[in-house]
Every structure is written in C-alpha cells, then in structure tokens.
Amino acid sequence: MTLRLVAFAASLLLAACATDRPLAFRCDRFEEFRIPVGATPAEPGSIGTAEGTDPLAETIASTFQVGTADASEAPASNFLILSGGGQWGAFGAGFLRGWSHKGTGAAARPDRFDVVTGVSTGALQASFAFLGKPQDDALVQAYTITSERQLVRDHGPTFFLTHASMADTGPAEAYIRSRLAALIDQVAAPENEGRRLLVGAVDGLDGRMYAIDLTRIARELTGREREDCYAGALLASAAVPVVFRQVTVDGRPYLDGGVRQSVFVTDVQDAAGRALDAAHRTGNMYVLMNGDVGTRPVDALPARLLPSLRRLRTVVFNQIELTSIYNVAQRFPNMASFVGTAAGHDCGNLPGRHSDYFDPATMACLRRYGESRWESGVPWTELHH
C-alpha cells in the first residue's frame, strides 16, 4: 500500500508539473489585425449602440461600396459563417463542393462572398471558401488524409503525466503551411479589395474573442512574416485548450474561438444587420455547421479521465454551437439567414474507426455525406423570427 501511495503522489506531482513548449509564431503587428468582437467604449463618429461602438460592424460596413447610385439597386451582400468541429470540417468541405456542383437557381452558390468568417476547423476552411468554387477540390483534398499523424501526435491516456495537452498539433502546422503559399497571394489579389476574411480566436490573457483579419495580413505583409502571421491566426483559432498544444502569437497565448462561440454568428449578424441597414442594403447569411446539431448518446462512459474529458468536450462544445447558431433566428429584416448541418449522417460508428481526433475513414464518410446533401434538394434551413 505504501508503494502505491508513493506512486500515486509521484504521478500527481508529475501531472502538476507537466508542460509543453507552445507552438509559437512571431508576428509583431498581430494586434493591429485583431478586431474585438463585442461593444467597446463609444467613440464619436463610429458605428455603435448607445452602450458603445462595434469595431466588427465598422469593419463589415467598410465592405459596402455605396456611391451615388441607388443603394436599393445594389446586389444583396453575402456572408458565409463556418463553424468549428475538428474532423467534421470534412463534411463542410464536401458540402461546399456539392453546393458548387448542384446548387441551381435561387439556391446557386454565390460567385463570391463579401465576408467569410471561420472558427477552428472553419478557420482552416475559410481561405478556400473565400476564394470560391475554383478552390473546392483543393479544400476537399486538404481534408483527405491517410493517417491521423499527418495532423496530430496523440500523447496517449497518460498524457497528463508529461504533457499539458492530449495531442501535439505540430504536424498540423507543417500541413497547413504547405497549402498556404498558393492561397495567400490570391486572398491579397486586387479583385478581392473590399472583401473581408476573418477568423475567430480567444486571447488567453484578456479572455476576449477577436476576429483576426486575414485579408489585411495577406495585403499588408510579405514573405515569411506574412506566412507566420497567417498560419499563427489559423492555429490560434483551432487551439482547443487541454486537447491540443498551446499556441502563442507574438508571445500571447490563444484559445480556440469555440470556447466562446463555435460560430461568432450572433455578433457578425448584428454587425452586418446594422451595417446593411445604414447602407440601405439587403443580405444573405449562410451558416455552415461542421457537425450535427445534437449530441449522440454513448453506450458507456468509463470513470476514467480521458473518456470523461472527451465526453465533456463533446457536450460543452455542442451547447456552445446550439446557443451560437439559434441566436441567429433573432435576425434583422433586411437579412435572410440559412443554416446547413450534418444532421442525418451515419459516420459516427464506422468499422475500424480508431481515433477521436482525425480518423481518415470517418472524414471520408463525412466528405461524401456533405456532397450528397445536395442530391436530394436544397439542404439549407431558413431561420425566421
């Protein structure tokens, strides 16, 4: 018994001391590209409510080029909101390609979105979606893996003894960087002037949600600095605490945007609605959920740390998703809101499934399901008051 107590005490001490070297990115100007999500103290001449201004609304308003022409004749502005969801991003990749190929008439995919936002896996999709239909195949390919180790290194069930996270996302950094060079120049291209590509992350020190402006990073920086800032923003948005290795940008730790909002749709919608109203414009907001809207039951939940943490992650993030998405129903009359989800899928219990992070077979199933959603009609659900 004494030896067991000593071993137990030693494991507690090791767990308390467990640490990881952060996945660190150098970006001296990073704070310039962060837009606070939510009201800030009022400033004269800025967009906002009586309680304060909304920098996000100001940013979105800047995408509207309203000249002397009648604004009522301007085409509707289109917004694409991409949620978190880890490997469920494969569903979103298939869904977007299916939309390009099968969406027709009023349900056709817009040639361009004025604003694209993403959180976590949605942040990783966002650059492809921003660049439109020509990037569909590249997006699907990015969510096609043969081994989980292409993206993460699982530390195993005793991770807490030697690590501060369940898995290392170092491989994901290399995977993402290998695909960035072909994207960043296109994001910065002159024809995209006035559009916005934003990803959401939470500053681990001040606890606030920020929309990070990838369009400005792409246009204003060059070389390695631009790539580091861009990759840092993407990995910061996907840095699920405890689950994945900590990410720092310019020395500040960031948390997955999903710890506050799986999709920062409520704030984006509010900002867009008021900006549209001020410009006498109309808009369409498409919310793509990289996942199901429900929490599926499990047959058992062992009284062990790792299964409990994974189940907690599933339940808590699902609640955040539901709260984030269904708040969009309180919409502005000048903006139609649509939601697409993976409801009805059958990819959760595949034979040979071996991973809770990025399982190749599950991702292949989700890609196929996302694309197939367009084969039996329009899968968007329109939300009303």
RAQUI-V638004 format. One record per residue. N is the residue number from 1. RES is the residue in one letter. OMEGA is omega as a letter, one per 20 degrees, with the letter a starting at -180 (NA if undefined). Layout:
BEGIN
N&RES&OMEGA ; N&RES&OMEGA
END
This chain:
BEGIN
1&M&a ; 2&T&r ; 3&L&r ; 4&R&r ; 5&L&r ; 6&V&r ; 7&A&r ; 8&F&r ; 9&A&r ; 10&A&r ; 11&S&r ; 12&L&r ; 13&L&r ; 14&L&r ; 15&A&a ; 16&A&a ; 17&C&a ; 18&A&a ; 19&T&r ; 20&D&r ; 21&R&a ; 22&P&r ; 23&L&a ; 24&A&r ; 25&F&r ; 26&R&r ; 27&C&a ; 28&D&a ; 29&R&a ; 30&F&a ; 31&E&r ; 32&E&a ; 33&F&r ; 34&R&r ; 35&I&r ; 36&P&r ; 37&V&a ; 38&G&a ; 39&A&r ; 40&T&a ; 41&P&a ; 42&A&r ; 43&E&a ; 44&P&r ; 45&G&a ; 46&S&r ; 47&I&r ; 48&G&r ; 49&T&r ; 50&A&a ; 51&E&a ; 52&G&a ; 53&T&r ; 54&D&a ; 55&P&r ; 56&L&r ; 57&A&r ; 58&E&r ; 59&T&a ; 60&I&r ; 61&A&a ; 62&S&r ; 63&T&a ; 64&F&r ; 65&Q&a ; 66&V&r ; 67&G&a ; 68&T&a ; 69&A&r ; 70&D&a ; 71&A&a ; 72&S&r ; 73&E&r ; 74&A&r ; 75&P&r ; 76&A&r ; 77&S&a ; 78&N&a ; 79&F&r ; 80&L&a ; 81&I&a ; 82&L&a ; 83&S&r ; 84&G&r ; 85&G&r ; 86&G&a ; 87&Q&r ; 88&W&r ; 89&G&r ; 90&A&r ; 91&F&a ; 92&G&r ; 93&A&r ; 94&G&a ; 95&F&a ; 96&L&r ; 97&R&r ; 98&G&r ; 99&W&r ; 100&S&a ; 101&H&a ; 102&K&a ; 103&G&a ; 104&T&r ; 105&G&a ; 106&A&a ; 107&A&a ; 108&A&r ; 109&R&r ; 110&P&r ; 111&D&r ; 112&R&r ; 113&F&r ; 114&D&r ; 115&V&r ; 116&V&r ; 117&T&r ; 118&G&r ; 119&V&r ; 120&S&r ; 121&T&r ; 122&G&r ; 123&A&a ; 124&L&r ; 125&Q&a ; 126&A&a ; 127&S&r ; 128&F&a ; 129&A&r ; 130&F&a ; 131&L&r ; 132&G&a ; 133&K&a ; 134&P&a ; 135&Q&a ; 136&D&a ; 137&D&r ; 138&A&r ; 139&L&r ; 140&V&r ; 141&Q&r ; 142&A&r ; 143&Y&r ; 144&T&a ; 145&I&r ; 146&T&a ; 147&S&r ; 148&E&a ; 149&R&r ; 150&Q&a ; 151&L&a ; 152&V&r ; 153&R&a ; 154&D&a ; 155&H&r ; 156&G&a ; 157&P&r ; 158&T&a ; 159&F&a ; 160&F&r ; 161&L&a ; 162&T&a ; 163&H&r ; 164&A&r ; 165&S&a ; 166&M&a ; 167&A&r ; 168&D&a ; 169&T&r ; 170&G&r ; 171&P&a ; 172&A&r ; 173&E&r ; 174&A&a ; 175&Y&a ; 176&I&a ; 177&R&a ; 178&S&a ; 179&R&a ; 180&L&a ; 181&A&a ; 182&A&a ; 183&L&a ; 184&I&r ; 185&D&r ; 186&Q&r ; 187&V&a ; 188&A&a ; 189&A&a ; 190&P&a ; 191&E&r ; 192&N&r ; 193&E&r ; 194&G&r ; 195&R&a ; 196&R&r ; 197&L&a ; 198&L&r ; 199&V&a ; 200&G&r ; 201&A&r ; 202&V&r ; 203&D&a ; 204&G&a ; 205&L&a ; 206&D&r ; 207&G&a ; 208&R&r ; 209&M&r ; 210&Y&r ; 211&A&a ; 212&I&a ; 213&D&r ; 214&L&r ; 215&T&r ; 216&R&r ; 217&I&a ; 218&A&a ; 219&R&a ; 220&E&a ; 221&L&r ; 222&T&r ; 223&G&a ; 224&R&r ; 225&E&r ; 226&R&a ; 227&E&r ; 228&D&a ; 229&C&a ; 230&Y&r ; 231&A&r ; 232&G&r ; 233&A&a ; 234&L&a ; 235&L&r ; 236&A&a ; 237&S&a ; 238&A&a ; 239&A&a ; 240&V&a ; 241&P&a ; 242&V&a ; 243&V&a ; 244&F&a ; 245&R&a ; 246&Q&r ; 247&V&r ; 248&T&r ; 249&V&a ; 250&D&r ; 251&G&a ; 252&R&r ; 253&P&r ; 254&Y&r ; 255&L&r ; 256&D&a ; 257&G&a ; 258&G&r ; 259&V&r ; 260&R&a ; 261&Q&r ; 262&S&r ; 263&V&a ; 264&F&a ; 265&V&a ; 266&T&a ; 267&D&r ; 268&V&a ; 269&Q&r ; 270&D&r ; 271&A&a ; 272&A&a ; 273&G&a ; 274&R&r ; 275&A&r ; 276&L&a ; 277&D&a ; 278&A&a ; 279&A&a ; 280&H&a ; 281&R&r ; 282&T&a ; 283&G&r ; 284&N&r ; 285&M&r ; 286&Y&a ; 287&V&a ; 288&L&r ; 289&M&r ; 290&N&a ; 291&G&r ; 292&D&r ; 293&V&a ; 294&G&r ; 295&T&a ; 296&R&r ; 297&P&r ; 298&V&a ; 299&D&a ; 300&A&r ; 301&L&a ; 302&P&a ; 303&A&r ; 304&R&a ; 305&L&a ; 306&L&r ; 307&P&a ; 308&S&r ; 309&L&a ; 310&R&r ; 311&R&r ; 312&L&r ; 313&R&a ; 314&T&a ; 315&V&a ; 316&V&a ; 317&F&r ; 318&N&r ; 319&Q&r ; 320&I&r ; 321&E&a ; 322&L&a ; 323&T&a ; 324&S&a ; 325&I&a ; 326&Y&r ; 327&N&a ; 328&V&r ; 329&A&r ; 330&Q&a ; 331&R&r ; 332&F&a ; 333&P&a ; 334&N&a ; 335&M&r ; 336&A&a ; 337&S&a ; 338&F&r ; 339&V&r ; 340&G&a ; 341&T&r ; 342&A&r ; 343&A&r ; 344&G&a ; 345&H&r ; 346&D&a ; 347&C&a ; 348&G&a ; 349&N&a ; 350&L&r ; 351&P&r ; 352&G&r ; 353&R&a ; 354&H&a ; 355&S&r ; 356&D&a ; 357&Y&a ; 358&F&a ; 359&D&a ; 360&P&a ; 361&A&r ; 362&T&a ; 363&M&r ; 364&A&r ; 365&C&a ; 366&L&r ; 367&R&a ; 368&R&a ; 369&Y&r ; 370&G&a ; 371&E&a ; 372&S&r ; 373&R&a ; 374&W&a ; 375&E&a ; 376&S&r ; 377&G&a ; 378&V&a ; 379&P&r ; 380&W&r ; 381&T&r ; 382&E&r ; 383&L&a ; 384&H&r ; 385&H&NA
END
